[in-house]
Amino acid sequence: MTRDLSSLLDALFDPGHIVVVGASADPAKWGNAVALQALRGADRHAISLVNRRGGEVLGQQVVTSVGELDRPVDLAVITVPEFGFEEAVDGVLARGARAIVAITAGLGESGEEGRARQDALIQRVRDAGAVLVGPNCLGLVDNHTATYISSNTFRPGGVALLSQSGNLAIEVARLLGERGLGISRFVSLGNQADVGLVELIEACAADEHTEAIAVYVEDVRDGRGFVRATAAAVEAGTPVVVLAAGVSSAGARGAQSHTGSLTSDAAVVAAACRAGGAIQVRTPRELADVLMALRQRAQPRGSRVAVLTDGGGHGVIACDVLEAAGLEVPALEPATQAALSEVLWSQSSLTNPVDLAGAGEMDPQSYAKAFAALQRADDVDAILMTGYFGGYSSGEDGLTGLGPAECAAAKQISVDAAGRKPVAVQSMFPESPASRILAEAGVPVFAAIEDAVAALAATAVDPRSASVLAVPAPAAPIAAVDYTSSRAAFAAAGVPFVAAREVHSAAELHEAARELRPPYVLKALGLLHKSDAGGVVVGLPDREALYLSYAQLSERLAPAAFSVEEMADVRGGVELIVGARWDVRFGPTLLVGLGGTSTEVLGDVQVALGPVDASEAERMLRRLKAAALFDEHRGRPALSVSSAARAVAAVSWFAAAHPEVAELEINPLLVAPSGALALDARIVTGFEARFARTSATDQEN
């Protein structure tokens, strides 16, 4: 049966008839807590309770089986023990259940047998044209439709919370409540055996009561779908904030190349968030702070921040923290300084930070006037106000008569801040009347400067820095992945290489020496990392030196073959690494960074979901910490970054078209003023890559 997911998710969030299977009179059991919450919505929904022993639960008569119900089921909540779970699901499906929330644990997370049982059950759910959330979840809440299918209550508001951890969701909800925010919808993801993160992001983005989506996830099952869903939500005006835990380098421990070890799970998830426009955070508190900052509905403009303070120390510290977070604190343009001079006194500093230097004490409206001038300034993208503001209305200052004027300034700042440039306020007095006026108007107020800066960094700059291109149809599989074949495959894809010949004997070596120009490079083939094994000799000035190195390497390493190559002129160039691997969740992933033998030590890399075009490849290169090396430097001409970008793009398309390739890399790719040239190549094939490629293609379709 074909499922209409949109209609089924409506049944999930606003069902006409809710049935709690396993409802219990025992307060220590889940069936009691869920029934108690479900009955809170009895004015909107019909609620039926099922318990095989019969009797009453929470003052309501129960039925002993779903077969006794006199009307079809829209949403069934299964809270029975694991041994009765499948029977309960089959029973509600027989009564026409359109949606199921499975609290029960002990299936997919318990081993191979449990996964097999779960898979078979989900197939029956789908065949019946229904959907299932879970199993092993803590339920679901929609505060606007009074659908309360969870043991916990959540303060109503505009944030949809999708979480793979129930306890962490409770913490996030508490943190949001402390910041004046609440929950529109809460869904515990559980095992994501059927309905997963992607479908729920789409459903919450379409919900008129949801202003932002908060995600806590440990396993992104459908990586490409996640990117598409977040991109669509952000494009439609619903920001997505992601806290991803458990993403580390563990997934790359078996990697056979630098690329495999450098493209960790964390790097891939970060690349996916960038591509989808999701804002990634590190902690529950930062998640709540960013959501609070997003209440402004300000449009990201850029990284230039104006600091407004009435105290030099706070201003200097704010500048340090802002720059450490990747934001800029540039000197203000003369026109902006002139506008500030008209509203501040002569002692004020106008460059940036803008220091009132006591003007606030003379007239708290100075804050509002300076703030308005910065809002009008074309050279300011965001504003950070820090320090003493809030002190005059706090009651802790001797100048208590200034409290009303400070509150009036706060009201004016709130008006000027609404929906314009991103703003954050750090106050020594975050609970003062003036600070509360700002917070209640949607201007985020923080006690700590690092929290204010983190929130501003997340909202000031547009997080969507890349787009994900469709994965191409698979090309003909690569016949061989030895060094020479790998070079040839990359060259056919459009990557330029130095001239080279593979040799298997002294006679072939002599022939290659005559064809190629010195100086030479000699590489022993068939080694996992040729340089680490001492199998690469560079700078051989003539044939005699080449023949000698050949003899020495033959005796020491006994390789099956050698590659003799012309040596590229590396003077004035920069060595890069370009690599790709197949990620089980996200498909082809691309890496670029500083290359050579110190790649992993330097760790200066950028990761993106592949394939990419040359424009995106160049943006990746420009985001490297060492990107300044590409520009003109001490008389050396600028390097051909565009040539490097074309090579990077070619590698990404090659990787995306080859499902049989687990990992590949070119290291180094030499970038010089005249162009880019690959000096080494490696391809690794594997079954896991074929499995991942098939999954990613299915998701694309």
C-alpha positions, 0 to 999 in steps of 0.5 A, a space after each residue: 500500500 502506498 503511504 501518504 506521509 503528509 496525511 499520516 503525520 497529520 494523524 501523528 500530531 493531531 489524531 481524532 482517536 488516541 489509543 494507549 495500549 498498555 495503560 496501567 494503574 501503577 504509577 511506576 509504569 510507563 503505561 500510567 505516565 503516558 495515559 495520564 498525559 494523553 488524558 490531558 488532551 481529552 477535550 480535543 481527542 477521543 482517548 481509549 485505554 487498553 489493558 488486558 486485565 480490564 478495570 479502570 485506569 486513572 478513573 477511566 474504564 479500559 478495554 481488554 483488547 483493541 478489538 473491543 474498540 467501537 471506532 477506528 484508531 488514528 494514533 496508537 501508543 504502545 507501552 507494553 513489554 517487549 514480548 507483547 509488542 509485535 502482537 500489540 502493533 498487529 492488533 492496532 493495525 487491524 483496527 486501522 491505526 494510521 500512526 503508532 508511537 512505540 515506547 517499547 524497547 528491546 528490538 533494533 537496539 538489542 542485537 541482530 535478532 532484535 533488528 530482524 524482528 524490528 525490520 519485519 514489523 516495520 514492513 508490516 506497518 508500511 504494508 498497512 499504510 501506517 507510520 511508526 515513531 520509535 521503537 525505544 522512544 519517549 513519545 511525542 507532544 504537540 502543544 498546539 493540538 493537545 497531543 500529549 504522548 509522553 511522560 513529560 510536559 513541555 512549556 508551549 512555545 515555538 521551538 520543535 524539539 527532535 531528540 534522540 535522547 529523552 533526558 537531554 530533551 528535558 534539559 533543553 526544554 528547561 534551558 529554553 524555559 529559562 530563556 522565555 522559550 517553549 516547545 511547539 512539538 517534541 518527538 523522541 526519535 528512538 530507533 528511527 526504524 520507520 519515521 526518522 529525522 528527515 520526515 520530522 524536520 519536514 513536518 515541523 517546518 510545515 507546522 505554522 506554530 513552529 518558528 525554529 527546529 532544534 535537533 539532538 542526534 547521534 545517528 543521521 540515518 539519511 544524510 543526504 535527506 537531512 541536508 535536503 530537509 534542512 535546506 528546505 526548512 531554512 529556505 522557507 524561514 524556519 531555522 534548524 539548530 543541530 547538536 550532534 553527539 557521538 560524532 568522532 573519528 571512530 568511523 575512520 579507524 580502519 581507514 587506509 589513507 590520510 583522507 580516511 583518517 581526516 574525514 571524521 564523522 564530526 567533519 562530515 556532519 559539520 559539512 552536512 550542516 553547512 550544506 543544509 544551512 543548519 546551525 551546529 552547536 556544541 552543548 545544550 546551553 549553546 543550543 538554547 542560547 542560539 535559539 534565543 538569539 534567533 527570536 530576533 528574526 534578523 537576517 544574517 548579513 556578515 561578520 563585521 561586528 560593532 562593539 558598544 560599551 561604557 567601559 574600556 575593559 569590557 570592550 577590549 575583552 569583547 573584541 578578543 572573544 569575537 575575533 577568536 570566534 571568527 568574527 571581525 571588529 573592524 574600525 568604523 568608517 568615517 561616516 559612521 564615526 561622524 554619526 556617532 559623534 553627533 549623539 555622544 560626547 567628546 570623550 567617547 571612543 568612536 573607532 570600534 569598540 565604541 566606548 561611551 566613556 561615561 556618557 551612559 552615566 550622564 544620560 542612559 539614552 546615549 546607549 539608545 542613540 549610539 545603538 540607532 546610529 550603528 543600526 543605520 551604518 552600512 559598515 556594520 553587520 551585527 552589534 554586540 552591547 557589553 558591560 554595564 548596561 542594566 546597572 542603573 535599573 538594578 538597584 545596585 548602583 548609587 545612581 538609582 535615579 537613572 533607572 527609569 531613563 535606562 529602562 526607556 533606553 532599553 525600550 528604544 533599543 528593543 524597537 530599533 533592534 526588531 528584525 534588523 541586524 543580529 544583536 547580542 547583549 552581555 550585561 553585568 546585570 542580566 536580571 535587571 529591569 532594563 535587561 528584562 525589557 530587552 529580553 522580553 522584546 526578543 533581544 538576547 541578553 547574556 551574563 557571560 561574554 562568551 555566550 553572547 559571542 557564540 550566539 551572535 556568531 551563529 546568527 550573524 553569518 549565513 550558515 549555508 555556505 555550500 549546496 549539495 549536487 546530485 550524485 551522478 549515475 555510476 560509471 563503469 567500475 575501475 578495472 585496476 587500482 594499482 598506482 599506475 592505473 589510479 594515475 591513469 583514471 584520475 588523468 582521464 577524469 581531468 586531473 593533470 599529472 607529471 610524466 611517468 613510466 612504470 618499469 619492471 626491469 633494468 631494461 625498462 628503467 633505461 628506456 624510461 630514463 631516455 624518454 623522461 627529463 631529469 631530474 627524476 623521481 623514483 617510487 617503489 610501487 605496491 606499498 601502502 604509504 610509499 614515503 613512510 616506507 622510504 620508497 620514494 626518492 626525489 631530485 635524482 639529477 641524472 641517469 646514473 643517480 636514477 640507476 643507483 637508487 633503483 638498485 638500492 630500493 630493489 635490494 631493500 624493498 623488493 617491490 614488484 615495480 617502480 614508477 619513474 617520473 619527471 620531477 616537478 618544480 616545487 619552488 614557489 608552490 604549495 602542496 595540497 591533499 585532495 581526497 574522497 571517501 564514501 560515508 555510510 550515511 552521507 555518500 561521497 565526501 570530499 577533503 582538501 587541505 595542506 598536503 605532503 608528508 605532514 598532512 595529518 600533523 597540520 590538519 588544515 583541511 576542509 570537508 564537503 559533501 561531493 560532488 562539487 563544482 569548481 566554484 565550491 572547490 575554490 571556496 573550500 580552498 579559500 577557507 583553509 587557514 593557510 589560504 594566504 599562501 595562495 596569494 602574492 607573497 614576497 615577490 612570488 606571484 599568486 598561485 593558480 587557485 582556479 587550476 587547483 579548484 578544477 582538479 579538486 572538482 574533477 576528483 569529486 566527480 570521479 569519486 561520486 561516479 565510482 561506487 566501488 571506491 572506498 577511499 581515494 586521494 591525490 597527495 600532493 597536488 602541487 599548486 604553482 603560479 602556472 597551474 596545478 599538477 598531481 604528483 601522486 595518487 591512490 585508490 582503495 576499493 571495498 564492499 562497504 563503499 558499494 553498500 554506501 553508494 547504493 544507499 545514497 543513490 536510493 536516497 537521491 531517488 
